[in-house]
Amino acid sequence: MTTRQELQHKIGSGFGALSTADGVLDGIDLSGRTALVTGGYSGLGLEITRALTRAGAYVIVPARRPRTAEEALRGTDRVEVQALDLADQDSVRHFADRFLDTRRTLDILINNAGVMACPETRVGPDGTWESHFAINHLGHFALVNRLYPALSQGTASTAGTASTAGPARVVSVASSGHFLSGIRWADPHFREGYDRWLAYAQSKTANALFALHLDSLGSAGTGPLAFSVHPGSILTPLQRHIPHEEQIAQGWVTADGTPAQGFKTPAQGAATAVWAATSPLLDGHGGAYCQDCDVAEPAMTEDMLIGGVKPWATDPDAAARLWQLSAELTGLGDLAP
């Protein structure tokens, strides 16, 4: 059996680490397309939203802080802010119900929102879910499951106008942070020995595995194409929980706050997610883990700046097992048009 890892090889996109979101969208017309970008009002997500709207897309931005999102997006055309808290499964359900009631369809869904290296926090229906796993993975798992009827149709619509398009695409923003941990099957919620970096790492592996299994479920041509992406090392509000002194010690920034060599600008970091959401070169490569606007190679070193993808993030059996675990926790998982 061919594994996903064996398919993880560059396809020669013509873009690279220094490409920007606007650059990869040059010549692509997204008029009449509807996109949804979680966390699309801050850092990387804000760059993604702006690039998609400049290419003509209509973008829905679910936000835990709607007023903050509206202020950040002031002056951006074709954008709509809606309330959503990914840590709250009831909030996900209410958001999805409201969207489905409009009978609009989605062409692009980018799971971008997330948290990194947070102090130990418990959320979820019974207050026991570890926050990285709950927000970065389970919140998006529930969102895509509930919005699947809109995604599976593969048609574009915005402001009451519909047109035929290819299959919808779902892009999950992962990270080279997945190098540090696979899924901790015996204790995914860190009930024993919480480690904020391992918690973040597990959630990023989960993002990659989620995309892999979601794509396999739609492989019969009735569902969306799905991809995961490593955007690169970028300084954004995602690092809000990491003190400046620690960022210096990690080698991310100099004492005066200058990003280290190899770090990307937000516009460069947004490029791979936008490329995965739109490039025709990825037809036939569903489930791929991408970086630097191309399919990533298998990781051959432990250097996260070099990147690549570890085998535990491309394992179809682990992806199916994670899907089942997530379905049990959320009460979802049976996708239907």
N, C-alpha and C positions, 0 to 999 in steps of 0.2 A: 504494500500500500504506500502510495506517495504521501509523505507528511507535509505539513505546511512549511516546516523548516527547510525542506528540500526545494520549495518553491520561492524561498526568500532570496531573490537575487535582483539586482538592478535591471531596469528595463530600458534605460537610456532616455530619460525624459527630456533632456536638454536643459534642465534646470539644476540648481545646486544649493549649497548651504547659504549663499549670499543672495539668492532670489528673494523677491518680496511678494507679498500677496497681490499687489497690483500688477506686478510683472507676470505672474503665472496666469492671471486673468486677462491679460492683454489679448484682445481679439475674441474673447468669449462674451457672448451676449446672454445675460440671465434675465432679460425682460420677460415678465409673465411667470417667473419662477418664485416659489415661496420657500424661504429657509427659516429654520429655528436654530438659535445659537444660545445655549445655556451659558450664563455668565458673560453675555455678549455686551457688557457695558463697562468692563474693566480689563486692563492689561491686554493679554493676548486676545481675549474675546472681543474687546472693543475694536481692535485692528481687524479681526475677522469680519465683524458686522459692517464696518465702514467699507471694507473692500468689496463685500458682496453687494452692498447697496450701490456702490459706484459702478458696478458691472450691470446694474439694472434690477437686481433681486429685491423682493419685498421680504424684510427680515423681522421675525417675531423674537423678542428678547424676554424670556422668562427671568424674573429677578426676585431675589429675596428682599431687596430694598428697592421697590419700584420708583420711589421719588428720586433716589440717588441715580438710578438707571436713566430716568427721564432727563435729569440734569446733564449727565455725561453724554447723552445722545442728542441733546438739543442742537438743532441745525442739521441733523442727519435726515435726509429724505427717505421715504419708504421704510419706516421702522415703527414697530408697535411693541410697547412694553406691557407685560402681564405679570401678575403676582405668582410666584412659585418658590417654595422652600423645599429643596431636594432632601433635606433631613427629615421631612414630615411626609409620610406616605399619604396621609389624607389630603395634604396640599397638592401632591402630584395628581391624585385622583381628581380633585376639583378642577385643576388646571386642564387636564386632558378632557374631562367631560365638557368643559366650556368650549374647548377648541373643536371637539368633534361635533358639538351642537351647531357650529357655524357651517359644517359640511365643506370646509376647505380641505385641500390636500397639501401635503408637504413633499417637496422635491429634495430638500437637503435638511438633515438634522445633525447638528454638530454638538456632541456632548463635551463641552469645554469647561464648564464650571468645576471647581474642585477646591480642596484644602490641602495644605502641606505642613507636616511636622507640627501638628497642633498639640497642645496639652491634652492629656487624656480626657475625653468627653464621651458621654453616653447619650444616644438618641434612639429613635425607633419606637414602635408601638408599645413595647414594654420597658423602654429606657435602658436596654442592655446592648444595643448595637454599637460597635466601635465607630467613631464618627468618620474616619477616612473611608472605611469600607461602606458605610451607610450612605454617605454623600457622593463620593466619587464613583462608586459602583452601583449600589442598590437603588439609589434615587434615579439614576439614569436607566437602569434595568427596568424599573417600574414605568418610567416615562415612555420609553420606546415601546414596551409591551402595550401600554394603554393607547398610544398614538398609532399603533401598527395599522389599524384600518385605514388611516389617512396615508400612510407611507406605501402600503402594498399596491395601491392602484397605479402608481407611476405616472400620474398626470400632473400638470402644473396648473396652479390657479392663484390669482391674487386680485384683490379688489373686485371680485365678481367676474374676472376674465379667466377662462380656462383654455389651455392648448395642450396638444399631445407632446409628451417628452419621454425620455428613456426612464429606466427604473430609478426610483428614489435612491438616495445614498445616505447612509448613516456613518458618521465619522466620530470616533472616540479619541479624545486627546489623552494619550498615555504619556510615558516618560521613560528615559533611560534609568530612572529610579527603580524600574522593575528589576534591574540587575541584582538588587539586594535581597529579594525575596520572591519565591513562588507563593502559591496559596497555602496558608497554614491550615490544612484541613482539620487538624485536631483542635485548633483554637483560633478561628478566624477573627474573633472579636477581642482577642488579647485579654481574656479573663485572668490569665496568669502572665505577669511580667510585661507590662506595657512598654513598648519602644516606639517612639513617634516616627522614627525613620523607617523602621520595618513596617509599621502600619501604613505609611504612605506608599512604600514599595509594593506591598501586597495589593493595594488598591489599583496601582498602575498596571500590575500584571493582570488584575481582573479586567481592566479596561480593554486590554489586548485580547484576552480570551473571550470576552463578551462579543467583540466585533467578529471574531473568528466563528463562533457558534451561530450568531445571528445571521451571518452571510450564508452559512451552510443550510439554515432553515429556509432561506429564500432562493436556494439554488435551482429550484424547479421553475424559476422564472416568474413566480407570483409575488415575490417580496423584494425588498431593497438590497442593493449591494452595500456591504459594510467593510469599513477599514479602521485600523487604529494608526495613530501617528505619534511620533516623538517630535515635538516642535523644535527641540534644541535647548540649549541653556540660555535662559533669558531672565533678566531682572524685572519683575513685575510685582504688583501687590500680593501675588501668591506667597511671597517670602515674608509676609507680615509677622509671622510668629518666630522668625529667626533673627536674633539680635545682630546688629551690625558687626560686633566683635567676632561673632561666630562666622559670619559671612567672610570676614577677612581671614580667619583661621582656615576656612574651607578652601581659600584661594579663589573665591568668586569675585571679590572686589579688592582694590587697593585701599590704603588707609583713607584716601580722599574720596572714595566711593566710585572710582572708575571701574567699569566691568573688566574682568580678566580677559585675556586673549582667548578667542574661541567662543565667546558669548555673542549671541545674536541680538539685533534690535527687535522690538516687538513686531515691526513690519516683516522682518525676515522670519521670525518665529511663527507668524500667522500663515506663512506661505504654504507649508506642507498640508495643513488642514484644508485650506482652500483648494489646493491642487487635488487632494484626495476626493474632495466633494464635487469636482467638476471635470477632471481630465479624462478625455476619451481613451487615453492610453491605458487606463486601469480597467477597462472592460475585459473581463476574463481573468482578473486578478483579485477577485473578491476575497476578503478575509486577510489581506496582506497587512503587515506592519510596515509603515513607511517612515522615512526620515529624509531630510534635505531634498524634498520634492521628488522622491523616487522610492521604489520598493527598497527596504533595508536589507542589508546582508546579514547573515548570522554573525553574532558577536564573537570575535576571536580573541578579545582581550577583556580585562576588567575596567578599562578606561571608559568612563561614561561620556567623556567629551567625544571620543571616537564613535561611540554608540554601537548600533547594530541591535540585534534582538536575540535574547536568550531562549533556549529550547523550551523552558517551562512556560513561556508566554506565547508559544505557537503550537502547543500540544492539543490536538483535537479531542482527545479523551479527557484531558483536564478541563477543556472548554465546555464539554457536555456535562461534566460533573459539577462545574461551577454554575451552569445554567440551572441544573436541578436543585442545587442548594439555594440559589437565589429565588427560584420559584417557590420553594418551601417556605422561605422566610417572608416573602412578599404576598404569597397566595396567588401569584401570577405565573405566566410562562407558557400558556397554551395560546400561541399566536393564531389569529384568524383574520382574514380580510374583512 
